[in-house]
Structure formats: C-alpha cells, structure tokens
Amino acid sequence: MRTMNLDQFNRAVYEVALTGQEHELSHVNAAAKMWRDEFDRLQKQAIDLGLLPEDVKVPNAPNYIMVMYNKNKIIEEGGKSARGEGTFANHLFQQFQATNEIVRQFTQSPFYTEAQALIKTNQEAMRRLPPERLKAINEKLIGIDKRIKELEKLKNKRPQEQLDKIEANIKSLNQNKKELSDSITKKQSDYVDQIKREIDSHAKSAADYKTRVKKSREKLNALKNKTSLQLKKIGEIRGRIKEIKGDTPKKERLKQQLDEANALHMKLKDQEKELSLRIKQEEDHIKTNAKRISELEAIAKHPERTLPELQKKIKELEDKIKSLEESKKPTSSEIRAHEKAIKELEKEKKTIEKSREITKEEKERLTKEIEAY
C-alpha cells in the first residue's frame, strides 16, 4: 500500500477537492468529500444571502472553493481592513464567529453534556462490561476452576473426610484382628501346654510301669528258680519212696513230705502265674501309655479344635481390610463420572468467559443510541 506524509496528504486532498478526480487511496477521497460537503453548505448560505448568484460556476473545476475564498478579491478589497460592513470578507468573518458561537453554546448545553455522557458510557460499555458484572463473572470462573481442581484430585484420591472414615474402620478391624490373633496364640499355646503335660504324665506312668515290670521279672525269675528247685525236690522224694519196699513209717513220712512238696510246688506255680499276669498287665499299661503319647504328639501337630473358626473370622476381617484399602482409590466408574463433570464445567467455563465479551446485538444497540444523539 502507498504511504504519504502530512503535506503530501493535504495536497492530494486539495487536488481531489479541486478537480473531482478520485485518488487511489480511499482515505484521501473521503477527506476531500468531507471538505467539499462543508463548502457546499457554505455555498448554499452564500447564495441565500445574495453573495453569490444562483447559477455560480467555477470554470476550472466542478467546485466553488476559489469563488468563496478568493484571495485576490480579498486583497483587492483591502485585506484585513476590508472587513467592513457589507464586504465579502466581513460576511465570512461574521459567519465564522456565528458558527463558533453556535458550537460553543451547543457544547455547553445540558443536552450536549448528556449526549456526550451517554456516548462515553456506551463506548465504554462496548469496550468492556460493567465492573460489578465482571466481578460476578470472575467469581463464577474462580468457583468453576476450584471445582475442576477438586475433581482432578478426586480422580486419584477420595476426599479427606471419606479417607478418615475408611482409616477409622480399618483401624477398628485391625484391632479386632489383633484380638483374635492374640486369642488364637493363647489358645494354641494353652492347648500345646496341656498336651505336653499329658504326654509327660503318660511318659512318667510308662516309666513307672517299666520299673515295676523290671522288679516283677526279677521276682518271677527268683520264683521260677524256687519252683524248679521244688520240682527237683519232689523228684528226689519220689525216688526215695520207690526205693522203699512195702509200707514203712519212713515211706509214710516221705509220702507226707511229697504231698507237702507238691502243695508248695502248686503254690509256687500259682504265684508264678499270678506274677506273669501282673507283668503282662504292666506291659499293657506301658503300651497304652506309648500309644497315647503317639496320639498326643500327632494331635499337637494340629491346631486347637476352635481355632479354624477363629482363623476363618480373621480371614473375613483381612478381606474387609483389603476391600477398604482398595476403596481409598476411586473406582473406574467414579473416575469417568469425575471426568464427565470436568468436561461439563469446562464447557460452562467457556460459555461464561464468552459472556465477558460484548455481544453483537448489544454493540448494535449501543451504537444506535450513540447515533440517535
């Protein structure tokens, strides 16, 4: 685009106004038209006053500027001194003063002041919204931004008050779990101690019976030796009886000794039998104790009978604790809901931000009010 300085611009405007030929720059043509429109008004006033003929024409251009402001004519009529009554220069001067007075009175009138105030207000309104409205909009935007930040946090973490409740529940469940664990430990410890006491008791009983068996076997061996000697004695007596022919007092005495020996032998055999039975009973007791010890040792490898139910309760508590720990984080559906809410808030934010701008309709209304004045 072509550029020009002020002098070039003034000359171009004068030339367009003088010749009527349009310039390549639109703003030069616009300035020339404003100039010519003003002098058209002055021409009409001059014709009405009889200063110019109605058919006035300018021979060198389609305008009348040089007719209304003819420097040579003014000089011819006396320059400044030519501002006498009825002179063209005086008329122009009076017109100028009258115009200035009208302008002065107009600019000092209430109507002008009111119009200027309205124009200023409307121009200001077209540039930006009233402070109170901007404040309300900004407060809404601040609230939306705050809510968006809160929702962004909620995508990764629940509100603190919810977390506090969850932590309180977890703490309570952990306390219950500890109490059950302590109970299990004590029950199992008492259970094992009881089994150990029973094992020790059976072991002691078995040891006592072993001692008895040992003594009984010693007695049985001594009794068997005694029985064997008695049996040998019976044999000797029978041999001596066979050696005696006929009935003699000696033979009768030997028979009596034989009866006594047989009776003693039978008694020894009965004692031997009774002692053997006792030894067997004592050995049975040893076996019973050993069996019970084995059973108790096997039982000790398993928990106390009420523990499985308690352990089941602990497992239930652990599952609840795990569920609560997982509940600290929002679910996928909750995250999606937060994201949806954020999008809606951002959309609302854009709408509110747009409301800070003056609408086209509002600008047109304010412009019409300005033009009406």
ZANU-31902 format. One record per residue: z, x, y of N, C-alpha, C in turn; residue in one letter. Coordinates in steps of 0.02 Angstrom, whole numbers, padded with zeros to 5 digits, always signed. Atoms other than C-alpha are relative to their C-alpha. Example, Ala and Ser with C-alpha at 12.3 -4.5 7.8 and 13.67 -1.06 7.14 Angstrom:
2
+00000+00045-00059+00390+00615-00225+00000+00045+00060A/-00003-00042-00059+00357+00684-00053+00037-00039+00055S/
This chain:
373
+00000+00043-00060+00000+00000+00000+00000+00045+00062M/+00004-00037-00062-00044+00061+00175+00065-00005+00040R/-00060+00000-00042+00103+00113+00289-00019+00017+00071T/+00013-00015-00071+00114+00124+00480+00066+00004+00036M/-00060-00002-00042+00239+00167+00615+00001-00058+00049N/-00008+00057-00045+00300+00051+00752-00057-00006+00050L/+00055+00002-00049+00167+00099+00880-00064-00026-00032D/+00060+00023+00035+00029+00075+00752+00005-00074-00015Q/-00011+00071+00015+00104-00092+00704-00012-00043+00063F/+00008+00038-00063+00112-00152+00887-00074-00005+00020N/+00072+00001-00018-00069-00101+00919-00039-00045-00046R/+00036+00041+00048-00127-00186+00761+00012-00074+00013A/-00017+00070-00016-00035-00348+00806-00038-00022+00063V/+00035+00017-00063-00109-00344+00983-00074-00010-00013Y/+00072+00005+00013-00284-00316+00915-00017-00064-00037E/+00013+00063+00037-00272-00461+00791+00009-00059+00046V/-00011+00055-00047-00200-00574+00926-00056-00006+00050A/+00053-00001-00050-00338-00522+01046-00067-00020-00027L/+00067+00011+00028-00488-00527+00930-00003-00058-00049T/+00001+00053+00051-00436-00654+00799-00022+00024-00068G/+00020-00027+00065-00493-00539+00659+00063+00019-00041Q/-00059-00012+00042-00370-00531+00512+00006+00073-00020E/-00015-00069+00021-00286-00367+00465+00011+00001-00075H/-00010-00006+00073-00272-00300+00287+00073-00010-00020E/-00071+00010+00014-00082-00310+00300+00021-00070+00022L/-00018+00070-00014-00014-00487+00290+00054-00005+00054S/-00053+00005-00050+00140-00449+00396-00026+00012+00071H/+00032-00008-00065+00027-00391+00540-00029-00067+00023V/+00030+00065-00016-00067-00557+00532+00055-00051+00017N/-00054+00047-00014+00098-00653+00526+00030+00011+00069A/-00028-00016-00067+00165-00563+00682-00049-00022+00054A/+00051+00021-00049+00001-00595+00775+00000-00075+00009A/+00000+00074-00003+00008-00780+00731+00061-00024+00040K/-00059+00019-00038+00187-00793+00797-00011+00011+00075M/+00014-00017-00071+00132-00710+00959-00047-00052+00030W/+00049+00048-00025-00018-00825+00980+00029-00070+00005R/-00031+00066-00004+00083-00980+00940+00043-00008+00062D/-00043+00002-00059+00205-00937+01078-00042-00007+00064E/+00041+00003-00060+00068-00909+01205-00042-00064+00002F/+00032+00066+00000-00019-01070+01150+00046-00050+00036D/-00048+00044-00033+00140-01158+01205+00000+00012+00075R/+00001-00016-00072+00139-01066+01371-00064-00024+00033L/+00065+00023-00028-00046-01106+01395+00002-00075+00015Q/-00004+00072-00010-00012-01291+01373+00042-00017+00061K/-00042+00011-00058+00129-01284+01500-00037+00018+00065Q/+00037-00022-00060+00017-01190+01624-00054-00051+00019A/+00052+00052-00013-00122-01321+01605+00033-00062+00028I/-00035+00060-00025+00005-01462+01628+00021+00008+00072D/-00022-00014-00068+00065-01379+01788-00059+00010+00048L/+00059-00010-00042-00112-01358+01851-00014+00071+00017G/+00012-00071-00013-00102-01169+01847-00064+00024-00033L/+00062-00017+00035-00248-01161+01727-00041-00063-00008L/+00042+00059+00013-00398-01276+01708+00005-00020-00073P/-00005+00024+00069-00401-01384+01553-00051+00033-00045E/+00052-00031+00041-00561-01300+01493+00001+00075+00004D/-00004-00072-00006-00496-01124+01517-00024+00034-00063V/+00026-00039+00057-00584-00998+01406+00004+00074+00017K/-00001-00073-00008-00569-00813+01380-00066+00026-00026V/+00067-00020+00022-00743-00736+01373-00001+00054-00054P/+00002-00056+00047-00696-00583+01269+00042-00011-00063N/-00040+00012+00060-00582-00665+01138+00020-00073-00004A/-00020+00070+00007-00527-00833+01066+00073-00011+00018P/-00068+00010-00024-00361-00820+01158+00002+00004+00075N/-00006+00006-00073-00297-00831+01337+00054+00045+00028Y/-00056-00042-00020-00168-00695+01346-00014+00033+00067I/+00015-00037-00061-00254-00596+01479-00007-00046+00060M/+00004+00048-00056-00281-00754+01583+00070-00015+00027V/-00068+00018-00020-00095-00798+01583+00038+00060+00027M/-00035-00059-00023-00040-00620+01609-00052+00051+00022Y/+00054-00042-00027-00171-00539+01717+00031+00051+00047N/-00033-00052-00039-00101-00376+01780-00035+00012+00067K/+00037-00012-00062-00239-00351+01908+00012-00055+00051N/-00011+00056-00045-00213-00525+01979+00069+00003+00031K/-00068-00006-00027-00027-00498+01998+00003+00054+00053I/+00001-00055-00049-00058-00332+02086-00035-00023+00064I/+00039+00025-00057-00187-00417+02195+00043-00046+00044E/-00042+00047-00037-00057-00548+02245+00063+00032+00027E/-00055-00034-00033+00069-00418+02296+00054+00027-00045G/-00049-00030+00045+00161-00356+02141+00064-00039+00000G/-00065+00033+00001+00346-00395+02148+00008-00048+00059K/-00006+00043-00060+00329-00465+02323-00041-00063-00006S/+00042+00060+00009+00203-00589+02257+00038-00057-00032A/-00040+00053+00030+00346-00688+02180+00022-00051+00053R/-00016+00050-00049+00339-00809+02322-00012-00070-00027G/+00008+00069+00022+00335-00996+02313-00073-00015-00011E/+00068+00022+00016+00179-01063+02228-00044+00053-00031G/+00041-00052+00032+00121-00895+02160+00005-00005-00075T/+00002+00000+00074+00074-00872+01978+00058+00041-00028F/-00054-00043+00024+00198-00730+01957+00067-00035+00008A/-00063+00035-00010+00338-00834+02033+00010-00055-00051N/-00004+00053+00050+00297-00976+01917+00021+00028-00068H/-00019-00031+00065+00305-00861+01766+00073+00021+00000L/-00069-00023-00004+00470-00790+01828+00049-00059-00006F/-00042+00059+00004+00544-00963+01854+00000-00030-00071Q/+00004+00024+00069+00482-01015+01682+00044+00043-00046Q/-00040-00046+00040+00564-00862+01608+00075-00013+00009F/-00070+00014-00014+00730-00898+01695+00021-00067-00029Q/-00016+00066+00027+00724-01081+01646+00007+00003-00076A/-00004-00007+00073+00689-01034+01466+00065+00035-00021T/-00062-00036+00016+00834-00910+01465+00061-00045+00009N/-00056+00045-00012+00950-01042+01539+00006-00052-00055E/-00001+00049+00056+00899-01169+01407+00028+00033-00063I/-00025-00036+00059+00928-01039+01272+00074+00012+00005V/-00071-00014-00010+01097-00992+01348+00042-00062-00012R/-00037+00063+00008+01155-01173+01359+00000-00022-00073Q/+00005+00021+00071+01094-01207+01183+00047+00041-00044F/-00042-00044+00042+01183-01056+01109+00074-00011+00013T/-00071+00012-00015+01346-01109+01195+00021-00072-00017Q/-00016+00070+00015+01336-01291+01141+00037-00006-00066S/-00035+00013+00064+01452-01362+01004-00048-00010-00058P/+00049+00012+00053+01300-01415+00907-00025+00066-00029F/+00024-00066+00023+01235-01235+00902+00054+00036-00040Y/-00056-00033+00035+01407-01169+00854+00010-00029-00069T/-00008+00034+00064+01423-01299+00718-00057+00017-00047E/+00059-00016+00041+01246-01266+00658+00004+00071-00026A/-00005-00070+00021+01274-01077+00655+00054+00008-00053Q/-00054-00004+00049+01438-01101+00562-00023-00027-00068A/+00026+00028+00062+01353-01213+00434-00050+00047-00033L/+00051-00047+00027+01208-01092+00416+00035+00060-00032I/-00036-00057+00027+01329-00947+00394+00036-00018-00065K/-00035+00023+00061+01432-01047+00268-00048-00008-00058T/+00049+00011+00054+01278-01099+00170-00031+00065-00024N/+00028-00065+00021+01205-00924+00174+00050+00038-00042Q/-00053-00032+00039+01372-00858+00112+00005-00032-00069E/-00004+00036+00064+01377-00993-00022-00058+00017-00046A/+00058-00019+00041+01202-00943-00078+00007+00070-00029M/-00010-00067+00026+01260-00764-00100+00054+00004-00054R/-00054-00002+00049+01422-00796-00195+00041-00064+00003R/-00042+00059+00004+01541-00932-00250+00062+00007+00043L/-00064-00003-00037+01700-00978-00154+00052+00040-00040P/-00051-00041+00034+01848-00861-00192+00041-00038-00051P/-00042+00037+00047+01952-00998-00273-00037-00017-00064E/+00040+00015+00060+01810-01044-00390-00011+00063-00041R/+00009-00063+00035+01776-00862-00431+00065+00020-00036L/-00064-00016+00031+01962-00838-00465+00010-00040-00064K/-00007+00043+00059+01964-00987-00584-00045+00024-00057A/+00048-00023+00051+01809-00922-00674+00024+00066-00030I/-00024-00065+00025+01880-00745-00686+00061-00008-00045N/-00059+00013+00043+02043-00813-00756-00021-00026-00068E/+00026+00025+00064+01945-00907-00888-00029+00057-00042K/+00031-00057+00035+01847-00749-00932+00053+00047-00027L/-00055-00043+00023+02008-00647-00943+00033-00030-00062I/-00029+00034+00058+02081-00778-01060-00044+00004-00062G/+00046-00005+00057+01925-00776-01169+00000+00070-00028I/-00001-00070+00024+01923-00585-01177+00064+00015-00039D/-00064-00010+00035+02107-00587-01226-00002-00032-00069K/+00005+00035+00065+02074-00715-01363-00046+00037-00048R/+00047-00037+00042+01925-00615-01427+00034+00062-00029I/-00037-00059+00024+02035-00459-01439+00049-00019-00054K/-00048+00023+00050+02167-00558-01533-00036-00016-00066E/+00037+00017+00061+02036-00624-01656-00026+00063-00034L/+00022-00064+00030+01967-00447-01681+00056+00032-00039E/-00058-00027+00035+02142-00391-01728+00015-00040-00063K/-00015+00043+00057+02165-00541-01843-00049+00010-00057L/+00048-00015+00054+02009-00487-01940+00028+00053-00047K/-00028-00055+00041+02110-00337-02003+00074-00009-00014N/-00073+00005+00008+02290-00392-01986+00023-00068+00024K/-00027+00066-00019+02388-00554-01980+00046+00008+00061R/-00047-00003-00056+02496-00600-01830+00068+00028-00022P/-00063-00034+00016+02661-00505-01822+00052-00049-00026Q/-00050+00048+00024+02765-00664-01844-00012-00019-00073E/+00016+00014+00071+02673-00701-02007+00019+00059-00044Q/-00017-00060+00039+02694-00521-02065+00076+00005-00009L/-00073-00002+00004+02881-00532-02026+00025-00047-00055D/-00019+00048+00052+02896-00687-02136-00018+00026-00069K/+00022-00027+00065+02797-00605-02276+00047+00056-00022I/-00045-00056+00016+02905-00448-02266+00069-00026-00021E/-00065+00028+00017+03063-00555-02271-00001-00028-00071A/+00007+00026+00068+03000-00643-02429-00003+00056-00051N/+00006-00057+00046+02953-00477-02509+00068+00033-00009I/-00067-00030+00004+03125-00406-02467+00045-00041-00045K/-00041+00044+00042+03210-00557-02546-00019+00005-00073S/+00024-00005+00070+03102-00546-02703+00019+00067-00030L/-00019-00066+00025+03135-00359-02718+00074+00003-00015N/-00072+00003+00013+03321-00393-02706+00014-00035-00066Q/-00007+00036+00064+03307-00521-02847-00022+00044-00058N/+00026-00044+00053+03204-00397-02947+00050+00054-00016K/-00050-00053+00011+03335-00261-02922+00060-00027-00039K/-00057+00030+00035+03474-00378-02978-00016-00012-00074E/+00020+00011+00070+03377-00424-03135-00006+00067-00037L/+00007-00066+00031+03335-00241-03168+00068+00030-00016S/-00068-00025+00012+03518-00193-03149+00032-00037-00058D/-00028+00041+00055+03566-00336-03265-00029+00022-00067S/+00033-00023+00062+03438-00278-03394+00028+00067-00022I/-00026-00067+00016+03500-00099-03383+00071-00005-00029T/-00069+00008+00024+03682-00153-03406+00001-00033-00069K/+00001+00035+00065+03642-00274-03547-00023+00048-00055K/+00026-00046+00050+03540-00142-03638+00050+00055-00015Q/-00051-00052+00009+03674-00010-03609+00058-00026-00042S/-00055+00030+00038+03812-00126-03672-00022-00013-00072D/+00027+00015+00066+03701-00176-03817-00003+00063-00043Y/+00006-00063+00036+03667+00004-03867+00070+00027-00017V/-00069-00023+00013+03852+00049-03848+00032-00039-00057D/-00028+00041+00053+03901-00096-03959-00028+00020-00068Q/+00032-00021+00063+03775-00044-04093+00028+00067-00021I/-00026-00066+00016+03837+00134-04081+00071-00005-00029K/-00068+00009+00026+04016+00076-04106-00002-00027-00072R/+00006+00027+00068+03963-00025-04259-00024+00054-00048E/+00024-00055+00043+03866+00124-04328+00057+00048-00015I/-00057-00046+00010+04017+00236-04300+00051-00030-00048D/-00049+00034+00044+04128+00107-04386-00024+00002-00073S/+00027-00001+00068+04013+00095-04538-00003+00072-00027H/+00001-00070+00022+03995+00284-04543+00070+00022-00022A/-00069-00018+00018+04184+00303-04544+00020-00034-00066K/-00015+00035+00062+04200+00170-04679-00033+00033-00060S/+00036-00034+00054+04068+00258-04784+00034+00065-00017A/-00034-00064+00012+04158+00423-04761+00066-00012-00038A/-00063+00016+00035+04323+00343-04815-00013-00016-00073D/+00016+00018+00069+04242+00269-04970-00024+00061-00039Y/+00021-00061+00036+04164+00436-05012+00061+00041-00020K/-00062-00035+00017+04336+00514-05005+00035-00034-00059T/-00031+00038+00055+04403+00376-05118-00038+00013-00065R/+00040-00011+00061+04259+00399-05240+00014+00068-00029V/-00014-00067+00023+04293+00583-05248+00067+00003-00037K/-00066+00001+00033+04476+00555-05288-00001-00041-00064K/+00003+00043+00060+04436+00416-05410-00036+00037-00056S/+00036-00038+00052+04312+00527-05501+00045+00055-00030R/-00047-00050+00025+04444+00662-05514+00049-00032-00049E/-00046+00037+00045+04563+00534-05587-00035-00020-00064K/+00037+00022+00059+04428+00470-05703-00011+00058-00048L/+00011-00059+00043+04390+00645-05768+00065+00018-00036N/-00065-00016+00032+04575+00677-05798+00017-00052-00053A/-00014+00055+00047+04590+00507-05883-00044+00007-00062L/+00045-00010+00058+04439+00544-05994+00025+00057-00044K/-00028-00056+00040+04517+00709-06047+00060-00024-00040N/-00059+00027+00033+04676+00619-06085-00019-00046-00058K/+00023+00046+00053+04583+00486-06184-00029+00040-00058T/+00030-00041+00052+04488+00620-06277+00054+00033-00043S/-00056-00031+00037+04650+00708-06325+00035-00052-00043L/-00033+00054+00037+04724+00542-06378-00041-00018-00061Q/+00045+00017+00056+04573+00507-06486+00005+00055-00054L/-00007-00055+00047+04590+00678-06565+00066-00004-00037K/-00066+00009+00031+04774+00645-06597-00002-00055-00053K/+00007+00055+00049+04729+00481-06683-00035+00026-00063I/+00036-00028+00058+04609+00576-06794+00045+00043-00043G/-00046-00043+00037+04741+00701-06840+00049-00042-00040E/-00049+00043+00034+04865+00563-06883-00034-00033-00060I/+00035+00031+00056+04735+00476-06991-00011+00050-00057R/+00009-00051+00052+04702+00638-07081+00064+00013-00039G/-00064-00012+00032+04883+00666-07119+00019-00059-00045R/-00015+00060+00041+04901+00486-07180-00040+00002-00064I/+00042-00002+00060+04757+00512-07301+00026+00053-00050K/-00025-00053+00044+04840+00667-07371+00060-00024-00042E/-00061+00023+00035+04996+00569-07422-00021-00055-00050I/+00015+00049+00053+04979+00477-07586+00058-00049-00005K/-00052+00050+00010+05070+00317-07608+00036-00015+00066G/-00037+00020-00059+05190+00235-07490+00064+00041+00004D/-00060-00041-00009+05321+00350-07424+00025-00012+00071T/-00026+00008-00069+05434+00344-07273-00040+00041+00051P/+00039-00042-00046+05334+00485-07194-00065-00033+00019K/+00064+00033-00012+05174+00389-07217+00009-00059+00047K/-00014+00057-00044+05253+00238-07137+00011+00023+00072E/-00011-00026-00068+05308+00343-06990-00066+00020+00032R/+00065-00020-00026+05132+00413-06973-00041-00061+00020L/+00036+00061-00018+05060+00237-06977+00025-00029+00066K/-00029+00025-00062+05180+00187-06843-00025+00042+00060Q/+00025-00044-00052+05128+00339-06741-00074-00014+00015Q/+00071+00016-00008+04946+00292-06772-00008-00063+00043L/+00004+00062-00040+04975+00117-06705+00016+00014+00074D/-00019-00017-00069+05059+00188-06552-00056+00040+00034E/+00054-00041-00028+04919+00315-06530-00060-00044+00017A/+00056+00046-00014+04786+00178-06545+00014-00044+00061N/-00019+00042-00057+04880+00070-06422-00007+00039+00065A/+00006-00042-00060+04890+00214-06299-00073+00014+00016L/+00071-00014-00010+04707+00253-06327-00035-00060+00034H/+00029+00060-00029+04660+00073-06288+00021-00008+00073M/-00024+00004-00068+04766+00078-06134-00038+00049+00045K/+00037-00050-00039+04682+00238-06077-00072-00022+00013L/+00069+00023-00007+04511+00162-06110-00004-00056+00053K/-00001+00054-00051+04558+00009-06007+00007+00030+00070D/-00008-00033-00065+04617+00121-05867-00065+00034+00023Q/+00064-00035-00014+04457+00221-05880-00053-00050+00024E/+00048+00052-00018+04354+00062-05873+00015-00028+00070K/-00020+00027-00065+04452-00005-05726-00016+00049+00056E/+00013-00051-00050+04435+00159-05633-00075+00007+00013L/+00074-00004-00008+04247+00166-05665-00026-00059+00042S/+00020+00059-00039+04230-00011-05597+00018+00009+00074L/-00020-00011-00070+04327+00038-05442-00047+00050+00034R/+00046-00049-00028+04216+00191-05418-00067-00033+00018I/+00063+00035-00013+04062+00079-05431+00006-00043+00064K/-00010+00042-00060+04134-00040-05301+00002+00043+00063Q/-00003-00045-00058+04173+00105-05186-00069+00027+00018E/+00068-00024-00012+03997+00173-05207-00044-00055+00030E/+00037+00057-00029+03928-00001-05171+00017-00007+00075D/-00020+00003-00071+04028-00001-05010-00035+00055+00040H/+00035-00055-00035+03953+00168-04965-00073-00019+00012I/+00070+00021-00007+03777+00099-04997-00007-00056+00053K/+00002+00055-00049+03816-00058-04896+00006+00026+00071T/-00008-00030-00067+03876+00045-04750-00062+00038+00021N/+00061-00039-00015+03724+00159-04761-00057-00047+00019A/+00053+00049-00015+03609+00008-04765+00010-00031+00070K/-00015+00030-00065+03696-00071-04616-00013+00049+00056R/+00014-00051-00051+03686+00093-04521-00074+00004+00014I/+00073-00001-00008+03498+00098-04553-00024-00061+00039S/+00020+00061-00035+03482-00082-04495+00018+00004+00074E/-00022-00005-00070+03582-00048-04337-00043+00051+00038L/+00043-00050-00033+03479+00108-04299-00068-00030+00016E/+00064+00033-00013+03321+00003-04315+00007-00051+00057A/-00012+00050-00053+03396-00134-04205+00006+00034+00068I/-00010-00036-00063+03443-00005-04073-00066+00020+00033A/+00065-00018-00027+03259+00036-04053-00033-00058+00039K/+00028+00059-00034+03226-00140-03987+00049-00023+00054H/-00044+00024-00054+03292-00222-03828+00046-00055-00022P/-00047+00055+00013+03437-00342-03824-00038-00067+00001E/+00040+00061+00013+03380-00517-03875-00015-00040+00063R/+00012+00039-00061+03397-00592-03700-00044+00037+00051T/+00037-00040-00049+03301-00450-03614-00072-00023+00009L/+00070+00021-00010+03122-00513-03647-00006-00056+00052P/+00003+00054-00050+03159-00670-03546+00012+00026+00070E/-00013-00030-00066+03232-00567-03404-00059+00042+00023L/+00058-00040-00017+03084-00448-03411-00059-00044+00021Q/+00052+00048-00019+02968-00598-03401+00011-00023+00072K/-00016+00020-00069+03058-00653-03242-00017+00056+00049K/+00017-00057-00043+03038-00478-03170-00075+00004+00011I/+00073-00001-00006+02852-00484-03207-00024-00054+00048K/+00018+00054-00046+02840-00651-03116+00015+00020+00072E/-00018-00023-00067+02931-00576-02967-00049+00053+00025L/+00049-00052-00019+02814-00425-02967-00067-00030+00019E/+00063+00034-00016+02663-00540-02969+00004-00034+00069D/-00008+00032-00066+02733-00637-02820+00000+00052+00055K/-00002-00054-00050+02769-00475-02727-00070+00027+00013I/+00069-00025-00007+02592-00413-02761-00042-00049+00040K/+00037+00052-00036+02521-00578-02701+00017+00000+00074S/-00021-00002-00070+02624-00568-02541-00027+00062+00035L/+00028-00061-00029+02569-00388-02512-00074-00009+00017E/+00071+00012-00012+02388-00442-02528-00010-00050+00056E/+00007+00051-00052+02419-00589-02412+00010+00028+00070S/-00006-00032-00066+02457-00466-02270-00068+00006+00033K/+00068-00006-00027+02270-00446-02251-00034-00068-00002K/+00035+00064+00000+02161-00594-02202-00050-00004-00058P/+00049+00010+00053+02051-00669-02338-00070+00003+00030T/+00070-00004-00024+01861-00657-02328-00019-00064+00038S/+00015+00063-00034+01852-00841-02279+00033-00002+00069S/-00034-00003-00065+01980-00813-02140-00036+00047+00047E/+00038-00047-00041+01882-00662-02078-00063-00033+00027I/+00061+00035-00022+01723-00766-02073+00016-00051+00054R/-00020+00050-00051+01815-00902-01977+00015+00034+00067A/-00015-00037-00062+01878-00772-01851-00066+00023+00033H/+00064-00023-00028+01701-00701-01831-00038-00058+00032E/+00033+00059-00028+01632-00876-01803+00032-00019+00067K/-00035+00017-00062+01766-00910-01672-00017+00050+00055A/+00017-00052-00050+01725-00744-01586-00070-00014+00028I/+00067+00015-00023+01540-00790-01578+00000-00059+00048K/-00004+00059-00044+01582-00960-01503+00031+00018+00067E/-00031-00021-00063+01696-00878-01374-00048+00043+00042L/+00049-00041-00037+01561-00750-01329-00054-00044+00031E/+00049+00047-00027+01438-00893-01308+00028-00036+00061K/-00033+00033-00057+01562-00984-01197+00008+00047+00058E/-00008-00050-00053+01591-00822-01101-00065+00008+00039K/+00064-00006-00033+01405-00806-01064-00013-00059+00046K/+00009+00061-00041+01400-00986-01003+00042+00004+00063T/-00045-00004-00058+01549-00956-00889-00025+00054+00049I/+00026-00053-00043+01476-00791-00825-00061-00024+00039E/+00059+00027-00034+01315-00883-00785+00020-00047+00056K/-00023+00047-00051+01416-01011-00687+00022+00035+00064S/-00017-00037-00061+01463-00872-00565-00061+00007+00046R/+00061-00003-00040+01281-00873-00508-00014-00068+00033E/+00019+00062-00034+01218-01000-00381-00062-00028-00034I/+00057+00031+00034+01103-01122-00469-00059-00010+00048T/+00061+00011-00040+00925-01150-00410+00006-00064+00040K/-00008+00064-00035+00966-01331-00366+00049+00007+00058E/-00049-00009-00053+01119-01277-00265-00030+00038+00058E/+00032-00039-00053+01017-01148-00170-00048-00043+00040K/+00047+00044-00034+00883-01277-00131+00037-00049+00046E/-00039+00047-00042+01015-01399-00067+00026+00034+00062R/-00027-00036-00058+01096-01268+00045-00055+00019+00049L/+00056-00018-00043+00926-01212+00109-00023-00060+00042T/+00020+00061-00036+00880-01391+00155+00049-00016+00056K/-00050+00013-00052+01043-01409+00251-00011+00047+00059E/+00013-00048-00054+01003-01250+00348-00062-00021+00039I/+00063+00019-00033+00825-01307+00384+00009-00063+00041E/-00010+00062-00037+00890-01477+00440+00028+00012+00070A/-00027-00017-00066+00978-01390+00586-00050+00039+00041Y/
